[in-house]
Amino acid sequence: PKPGSAVYAAEHLTVNGGRIAVRFGASGVVQEIQESSGLFIVTFAESIPPGQKFAVSSEQLELAAPYRQGQWLQLKSDISFRSKRVLRAGQPCVVRDVRCGSAMLVVRMAPVAAVDAFDLSVSPEDVEALVGLPASFSNSCGALPEGFAPADIVFATADIAVQGPSGPTVAVGLGDVGMVFGEPTTPEARSKGEVLVRFEARQDQGNPVFLSVLAKSLSRSPLLSCGKRAEVKKPLQFPDGFVADVGSVGIVVQSVVDGHEADVVQIHDGTKEKSFQPLPGTVSLLHDPKVTSDELEARLRELETLATLFDAAGKHGRTVSMLEQNLWAALGMGTGVNLSFLAHQSKWPRLGTLSLEGKCLTLKTTSAEGMDGTLGGESKVRFDHEALIHDATRVDPYAAAIRAAAKGKTVLDIGTGPVCFLARLCLRAGARAADAVESNTSSVERAVGFFEAEARGETSSTGRILPSWAALPNVQEVRREEHAVSVRLTGAELGDQELQLFCGLSTDPDLRLRGRGSYTMLVHEILGDMAGNEDAALVLDDIHQRGLLAPDSVVIPRASSTLLAPTEVLNRTTMEKLVHRLGHSGDGDIKPLTRHSARRFPSAALLADAQALELLDFAKGPQLLQERTLEFRTTRPGDFDGVHMHLHVDLDGANSIDVLGAHSGPDSDSSWSTVYVRLLSKPMALAAGSRIVCRCRADLRDRPARYRLSVAVGEEGSEQHVCDGFEWSGG
């Protein structure tokens, strides 16, 4: 290093008998070099005292930024153990130390769900920068107030309000769980003894939130708060003769923050119910193991009863806090903390975990103006492609159709993604050549990286996302050319093959695709929760208009449709009601005239067989403006109040995908969701055989796709219009 060089502390620097003045990884600047001793005089950005000059040797400095104590990272890929334990990619961890003479790091794995924090040695190749850190966070940490350390689980001991556009709102409630992240982002907060905490669910929005909180106001133990189960520790005898023995279990039905003078615990001995205000030491919080189905249902009903009381009091935020503290534990998932780190920082995949564990319906409110399709903003969005390619209900039918048709074909794959898995399936099935088109530059780079790794004969770098059924062991050469990336494959069985990967939109005439009639097979998966909302119609219409396909070409899928059916009032389970509350700021009602993205929608709620709202014929060319009048006859009596829509894909006549069917299986699911709209705030009681007419319009001529739905009930000539022109667009 020379004077003015940027350097980093390679170890803790201590003064005065061992007191740490500079932590390893701290950045500094060389001020001068002592010629007599060879020591470097360095000032560090963070030191005690600030601005102090330190005389250090070259062994105590590094020119490249090392890992720092308190630095947050995340696992780059899954780590599997022989005990069958698996740490998932994206799981956060914090640096505790770096081994001398080795690149190995000692990290503290953050707690996830019911798994506590623990230390682990990892290599730098196992970790990467943590996604989603707050702005101005230094991502390093010294000693914290009250003995807290990064990755400690904490609980709020009071409501925490934040300033919003319309005034302060409660973001975190009493008992809500969070994780200590490190030092706060401002000097003022540090001087007050605050720590930065990531709370799992902000009550007014639902997503995780970072807050600077006084360390003294945090508890390391769960609190006696509303909805929690409590156990009697000392015998209690009441004037009316009721006795609560040691070990009796009750539920906290009110707590001090709800405006009452004291906590109120309710105990039921099977014949009599007693509510009382416990004296200190008479009850303690009960940590529930995973309970039986009957016990779980009884527990959930207690929570729903409390949520209804909160509704009456207008305290929806209390419901969110109560559910955050109880639902995860009831399902054996501890506090549920940090699950969102494994699911793109959003509350909805966390709720999907609850939905999957409880096999229950989840409804997510979706904007009437949805996401643009493949030709627009959606091309810039990073999707969970790893989940997609491991979706057997999606991949297996595609693979079967491709195996039956691809041999000897010249294939065009539209929207190939970061794995090019449809193009790979075609080549494995004997296709002569494949041109794959992808508009997302990041996905293209990842795809090229997979091919280059295969050309080098490497498998470890591709195994994270690339399954064995999509691997191409015969990749010989990968060339980055001006207009495309060319991948050459050789093999005794299939002969020479070629894949060209284009970055751009297939509708761009400057993209160097083959000429008219050159492609004998087309494959794509540009399908959303509805057939038309990812611009598949526009893309396929353009290909047909330009004549890129040979007359006898094969198109997979050959058609796709959105199927619509009228529905009765949803008979939701207690778990489904609570999951809905947790995802909608405590509100248990399903809002009418609102589009919802649905998981595990019950097919039993359909009042009639589904019919096509839109039908896209990919083989002949899709119709871009579709208007249909669908007439339904109810197959049974029921209280009509909405409609359900789901995707159906016809791959080749023999293989198909029905998303509602995939959601209905006890052990199956789909990476696609379905769509539900509650049309009526007050349901209509209908007899079996009642007539429901849906007039549908799907305008696919521009992006995003636009839809309109009008509904009437009754016989022709005496119809009652119940919904006149509900509109939405995009995905």
Stockholm file with secondary structure:
# STOCKHOLM 1.0

chainA/1-731         PKPGSAVYAAEHLTVNGGRIAVRFGASGVVQEIQESSGLFIVTFAESIPPGQKFAVSSEQLELAAPYRQGQWLQLKSDISFRSKRVLRAGQPCVVRDVRCGSAMLVVRMAPVAAVDAFDLSVSPEDVEALVGLPASFSNSCGALPEGFAPADIVFATADIAVQGPSGPTVAVGLGDVGMVFGEPTTPEARSKGEVLVRFEARQDQGNPVFLSVLAKSLSRSPLLSCGKRAEVKKPLQFPDGFVADVGSVGIVVQSVVDGHEADVVQIHDGTKEKSFQPLPGTVSLLHDPKVTSDELEARLRELETLATLFDAAGKHGRTVSMLEQNLWAALGMGTGVNLSFLAHQSKWPRLGTLSLEGKCLTLKTTSAEGMDGTLGGESKVRFDHEALIHDATRVDPYAAAIRAAAKGKTVLDIGTGPVCFLARLCLRAGARAADAVESNTSSVERAVGFFEAEARGETSSTGRILPSWAALPNVQEVRREEHAVSVRLTGAELGDQELQLFCGLSTDPDLRLRGRGSYTMLVHEILGDMAGNEDAALVLDDIHQRGLLAPDSVVIPRASSTLLAPTEVLNRTTMEKLVHRLGHSGDGDIKPLTRHSARRFPSAALLADAQALELLDFAKGPQLLQERTLEFRTTRPGDFDGVHMHLHVDLDGANSIDVLGAHSGPDSDSSWSTVYVRLLSKPMALAAGSRIVCRCRADLRDRPARYRLSVAVGEEGSEQHVCDGFEWSGG
#=GR chainA/1-731 SS CCTTCEEEESSCEEETTTEEEECTTCEEEEEEECTTTCCEEEEESSCSSTTCEEEECGGGEESSCCCCTTCEEEESSCEECTTSCEECTTCEEEEEEECTTSCCEEEEECCBTTBCCEEEEECGGGEEECTTCCTTCCSCCCCCGGGCCTTCEEEESSCEEEEETTEEEEEECTTCEEEEEESCSSHHHHHTTEEEEEESCCTTTCSCEEEEEEGGGEESSCCCCTTCEEEECSCEECTTSCEECTTCEEEEEECGGGTCSSCEEEEECSSCEEEECCCTTSEEECCCCCCCHHHHHHHHHHHHHHHHHHHHHTCHHHHHHHHHHHHHHHTTCTTCTTGGGGGTTCHHHHHHHHHHHHTCCEEEEECSBCCCCTTTGGGGCCCCHHHHHTCHHHHHHHHHHHHHHCTTCEEEEESCTTTTHHHHHHHHTTCSEEEEEECCHHHHHHHHHHHHHHHTTCCTTTTTTCCGGGCCTTEEEEEECSSCEEEEECCTTTCCEEEEEEESCTTCTTSCCCCTTCEEEEEECCCCSSTTTTSHHHHHHHHHHHTCEEEEEEEESCEEEEEEEEEECCCCCHHHHHHHHHHTTTCCSCCTTCEEEEESCCGGGBSSCCEEEEEEETTTCCCSEEEEEEEEECSSCEEEEEEEEEEEEESSSSCEEEHHHHHHSSSCCCSSCEEEEECCSSCEEECTTCEEEEEEEEECSSSSCEEEEEEEESSTTSCEEEEEEEEEECC
#=GC SS_cons         CCTTCEEEESSCEEETTTEEEECTTCEEEEEEECTTTCCEEEEESSCSSTTCEEEECGGGEESSCCCCTTCEEEESSCEECTTSCEECTTCEEEEEEECTTSCCEEEEECCBTTBCCEEEEECGGGEEECTTCCTTCCSCCCCCGGGCCTTCEEEESSCEEEEETTEEEEEECTTCEEEEEESCSSHHHHHTTEEEEEESCCTTTCSCEEEEEEGGGEESSCCCCTTCEEEECSCEECTTSCEECTTCEEEEEECGGGTCSSCEEEEECSSCEEEECCCTTSEEECCCCCCCHHHHHHHHHHHHHHHHHHHHHTCHHHHHHHHHHHHHHHTTCTTCTTGGGGGTTCHHHHHHHHHHHHTCCEEEEECSBCCCCTTTGGGGCCCCHHHHHTCHHHHHHHHHHHHHHCTTCEEEEESCTTTTHHHHHHHHTTCSEEEEEECCHHHHHHHHHHHHHHHTTCCTTTTTTCCGGGCCTTEEEEEECSSCEEEEECCTTTCCEEEEEEESCTTCTTSCCCCTTCEEEEEECCCCSSTTTTSHHHHHHHHHHHTCEEEEEEEESCEEEEEEEEEECCCCCHHHHHHHHHHTTTCCSCCTTCEEEEESCCGGGBSSCCEEEEEEETTTCCCSEEEEEEEEECSSCEEEEEEEEEEEEESSSSCEEEHHHHHHSSSCCCSSCEEEEECCSSCEEECTTCEEEEEEEEECSSSSCEEEEEEEESSTTSCEEEEEEEEEECC
//
